[in-house]
Every structure is written in C-alpha cells, then in structure tokens.
Amino acid sequence: MSYYERHAFFCTNLREDGRPCCQRFGARDLRDYAKQRCKELGISGPGKVRVNSAGCLDRCAEGPVLVVYPEGTWYSYVDREDIDEIIEEHLLNGRVVERLEI
C-alpha cells in the first residue's frame, strides 16, 4: 500500500530566461490554494492526498501543469475553479477531469 492514496505535484518552476514556465501563471499560489482546500476537506495526510511542489516537469509550454499519481494523469489549469474540479473529481472521487487533461 502506498503512503498516500494520491499525490499531486504542481510544477512551480520559474525560468529566468523568458521561456514559458508554470510560475508565470501563478502556479505557486494555486498550489497553496489546493493544499488548503484539501486540508479543509479533510483529505490531506497519510493514507489520503498529498499536494507538493515540483521542480520543472518540462511541460511548461502547456502550463501551468500538475500531475496526479499513482494514475500519472497530467492536467493544465487556469484558476481556482479548475483546481476545485480536479480536487472534487480526481483527488476525492478518482475520476479524471478530461477537459483539463493534457
């Protein structure tokens, strides 16, 4: 059994050379929002969900991006509403949010 049921990694990379990067889309703030929402919903912690930052996931041109394991599902998102949908559908109920999947 895995230590976490699901693990969400948010790319929060900032590229200094001007190339596209997730942090230019507010990735860190939305990662913080996801962490707080998971805590509020009581789904964070061992045996449940873990939300983490990741270094560059090398898909910044499609960003901002996050990946959910163990499924290996990649998402792009725009705002809190998208994050809420990912939390509700995927992290809580195990259903892929196809409209946000990349």
N, C-alpha and C positions, 0 to 999 in steps of 0.2 A: 504494500500500500504506500502511496506517495504521501509525503509530509503535508502537502496541500492538495486539495481536490483540483483546483485550477490556479494557474499562475499567470498574471497579466503583466507583460513587460512593455512599458511605454518608452519609445525612443525619445530622449530629451537632449539629443546631441545638438551642439551649436557649432556650425562650421564658420570659421573666421574669414574664409576666402570668398564669401559671397555666393557659393553654390547653395542650392536648396537644402534646407535642413528642418527637422521637425520643430526645433525650439523657436524658429521664426514664426511658427503658427501657434505659439502658446502651449506647447506640449507639456511643459513642467506644471503650469497652472492646472491644466486638465488632468494630469496625473494626480496632483494633490486633491483635486475635486473627487476623482474616482476613489482614492484611498479613504477620504472622509465619508463618501456615500456608502462604501462597503462596511465601514465601521458602524455607521448609523443603522444600516440594515441588519447588523449582527452576523455578517457573512465573512468577516475577516479573521484570520488567525489559523493556527494549526488545524488541519483537517478540513479547512474551508478554502478561502480565497486569499491570495497574496498579490498585492499590487506593488510593482517595483519599477524603478528607472532602469533604463538600459543605455549603454553607450550606443554608438551608431549601429543601426540594424541594416544599413546600406540599402534602404528603400525610401530615402528622403524625398526623392522626386515624386513619390506617391503620397507624401506625408501631409499631416503628421500620421505616424503609424504606431500601432501596438500589435502585439501577438499574444494569443492566449494558448497556453499549454495545459493539459497534455495534447489537445487536439491539433495544435500548430496552425490555428486559424489567424490569418492576418487581417487587420482592419485599418481603414483610414477613417478619420472622423473630422468634424468641423467644430462642434460646440458641445455644451453640456447635455443637450437633448440627445445627441448621438451617444455620448458616454452613458447616459441613463439607459438608453435602449440596449447597449452592449451589456451593461450590468444586469438589467432585468432579464433579458432573453438568454444571454450566453452564460454569464457567471452564476446566475441564480437557477436557471432552468435548462442549461445545456443545449440551447438552440442557437445555431449560427444565425447572425443577422446578415442575411445575404446582400442587402442593399449597401452595406458598408464593407463587405468583404473585398479584399484585393488578392 
